[in-house]
Amino acid sequence: MRILARTFVSCVFAGSFVSAASPSDDARHVIALAELQRSVDPRVVALLDGEPQTAARAALALGRSKKPEARGILRQRLGAANVTLRTFAAYGEGLLADPAALPVEVRLARRDPSSAVRYAAVDAVDRIVGADATLGTPAISAALLDAVAHDPDATVRGHAALALVALRGRPGSTQRASRLADAFARERSADVRWHEMWALFRGYAFVAPRAALVRGLRDSSDVVRIEAVRALGKRGGAGALQVLQPMVGDRSWRVQEQAREALFQIAKKPFTDHLKLLPMGLHLPAPDAPNTEPTYAPQTGITPATSTKPQAPTADELLPAIPLVAPNAATLDGPLPGKHPRVRIHTTKGDLVVRLFPEWAPYTVANFLNLTARGYYDNNRWFRIVPDFVVQTGDPNDNGEGDAGYTIPAEENPVEQRSAIISMGMNYENNHPIRDSAGTQFYLTISPQPHLDRDFTVFGELESGMATIARLVESDRMIKVERLQDR
């Protein structure tokens, strides 16, 4: 997206959520205003001592404020008896990058009885250490490695592996890489293995045992093979060409595309920034069957507009809250229990069905559904397709430089940017994303991109259509985007 200053919508939550607000609705209103204004509102602080689900949402709002004055407030809740509040206090402290909370976060990551708290604490350690190069102590390394190797919850083990990347280049990197490779060799969960191999690629490709990376090329999971290809392409050196060349014929189209890019890297050629034509010989999956579900017109909330000119959503268009609960780590890395809005994206190559996460990104989802109802996305081109990375669209100008003239607040959340995730695009300045600069452009990940977790707003996931994504090139378009029945 282009770099520019745009008007931030400041009046979206000026009204109440319902015409006659109950106490809980008033709490939602206060929290929404605080998130929009990035404020440490005393009324939000007071909610931390109330009903647990509301307290958890208040903790998340304080974390998203990114204000230093919120640090001590959340730090006091790291020992809360309620699991959900303790979880989001830990996650919020990570958003605040509070170094004073680091010893407690490390302890929670290793010892808390709740896997949800351990996941949130691992995430916080990652964010805090990543923000301060002086914090890479042996105790932090030991805690993360212990979680990778021994945590009983697979979701925590995988997330801890990602967090080790924050320690790359710091003392002990070779030893960390070796222990990470050992954990990979023992791990039975394919989901955890790709996390571990991604960490080896992203943080330790040059110091990891080469045999572990080569072993990854033979893994049964194509996502693990993708990360091993990335690691060996990044590492280069003698023998890299020999082991990577056969991967161009891998049975997975995603691995094939990544192998081609790795060979470009070894040959010191530029990566493919824009996919105009599919490479020859891709082992594409069978085409997705057309989605025949009827369109859905909700009785309340967003309704089709008479004009296609988009407007910022009003507060009344925010969907009813899905309860914010955290019984285990897996609930932090996907949709919470409850019905979710869904959309169908008709493309020139087939249909995509996306399930949206209003519990994690209520304003982003409201904005997306508003734009969908107004037909804003109809006929938009997929202006950016990067092999084995993302497909991006949402610009009526078809070149990545357009938007609707307003921005929406970032809604950082604990859902990882794994394969088939939908997130908002942002503007950049000096090669860094500008917070609160999202508007209409969005992308879908082709393979895991956890390095985007820190800044970009995840607001849903692909329910079906990966075979369609496999066939998209930059001349393709979204023909029509429409809402389906919630599920």
Secondary structure, DSSP 4 states (H G I P E B T S, - for coil): ------PBP--TTSS-SSSS--HHHHHHHHHHHHHHHT---HHHHHHTTS-HHHHHHHHHHHHHHT-GGGHHHHHTTTT-SSHHHHHHHHHHHHHTT-GGGHHHHHHHHHH-S-HHHHHHHHHHHHHHHHH-TT---HHHHHHHHHHHHH-S-HHHHHHHHHHGGGGTTSTTHHHHHHHHHHHHHH---HHHHHHHHHHHHHHHTTTS-HHHHHHHTT-SSHHHHHHHHHHHHHH--TTHHHHHGGGGG-SSHHHHHHHHHHHHHHTTPPP-SS--SPPTT--PPPPPPPP-PPP---SSS----SS----PPPGGGSPPPPP---SSGGGGGSPPSS---EEEEEETTEEEEEEE-TTT-HHHHHHHHHHHHTTTTTT-B--EEETTTEEEE--TTSSS----S-BB-----S----TTEEEE---EETTEEPTT-BSS-EEEESS--GGGTTTS-EEEEEEE-HHHHHH--TT-BEEEEEEE---
